[in-house]
């Protein structure tokens, strides 16, 4: 006969399995653009960044981050 700890363990395992399934589902739905969303650019976005949901090419992303954080070390000006 299962006691309270057994039931808690079963609940925790089921909860973790559901959370992992939900996370994997969201990752598979997450698709970025093939080309940069910047209308003045249109360069291709690397497939690894596309899989992460990237909307900008690496150069435009750097420029956007530099504009958002002026004076930051490593910022492109």
C-alpha positions as CSV (number, residue, x, y, z in Angstrom):
1,X,0.0,0.0,0.0
2,X,1.5,3.3,-1.0
3,X,2.1,5.9,1.7
4,X,2.2,9.7,1.4
5,X,5.9,9.7,0.2
6,X,5.1,7.3,-2.6
7,X,2.2,9.4,-3.8
8,X,4.3,12.5,-3.6
9,X,7.1,10.9,-5.6
10,X,4.6,9.7,-8.3
11,X,3.1,13.2,-8.5
12,X,6.5,14.8,-8.8
13,X,7.6,12.4,-11.6
14,X,4.3,13.0,-13.5
15,X,4.6,16.8,-13.0
16,X,8.2,16.8,-14.3
17,X,7.3,14.6,-17.3
18,X,4.4,17.0,-18.2
19,X,6.7,20.1,-17.9
20,X,9.4,18.5,-20.0
21,X,6.8,17.5,-22.7
22,X,5.4,21.1,-22.7
23,X,8.9,22.6,-23.0
24,X,9.9,20.3,-25.9
25,X,6.6,21.2,-27.7
26,X,7.3,24.9,-27.4
27,X,10.9,24.5,-28.7
28,X,9.6,22.7,-31.8
29,X,7.1,25.5,-32.5
30,X,9.7,28.2,-32.2
31,X,10.8,29.1,-35.7
32,X,12.4,32.4,-36.6
33,X,12.8,34.1,-39.9
34,X,15.0,32.9,-42.8
35,X,16.0,36.5,-43.7
36,X,16.6,39.6,-41.5
37,X,13.4,41.5,-40.5
38,X,15.3,44.8,-41.1
39,X,13.8,46.1,-44.3
40,X,17.1,47.7,-45.2
41,X,19.0,44.5,-44.8
42,X,17.4,41.2,-45.8
43,X,20.5,39.1,-45.2
44,X,20.2,35.4,-44.4
45,X,19.9,34.3,-40.7
46,X,22.0,31.3,-39.7
47,X,19.9,28.2,-39.2
48,X,21.1,27.8,-35.6
49,X,19.8,31.3,-34.8
50,X,16.6,30.7,-36.8
51,X,15.9,27.6,-34.6
52,X,16.1,29.9,-31.6
53,X,13.5,32.3,-33.0
54,X,15.9,35.0,-34.3
55,X,14.3,37.8,-36.2
56,X,17.5,39.8,-37.2
57,X,20.8,38.8,-38.8
58,X,23.8,38.9,-36.5
59,X,25.0,42.3,-37.7
60,X,21.6,44.0,-37.3
61,X,21.2,42.3,-33.8
62,X,24.5,43.8,-32.7
63,X,23.5,47.2,-34.0
64,X,20.2,47.0,-32.2
65,X,21.8,46.0,-28.9
66,X,24.5,48.7,-29.2
67,X,21.7,51.3,-29.8
68,X,19.8,50.0,-26.7
69,X,22.9,50.0,-24.5
70,X,25.2,52.9,-25.6
71,X,28.7,52.9,-24.0
72,X,28.6,49.2,-23.2
73,X,32.0,47.5,-23.6
74,X,32.1,45.7,-27.0
75,X,29.2,47.7,-28.4
76,X,29.4,48.4,-32.1
77,X,29.2,52.0,-33.0
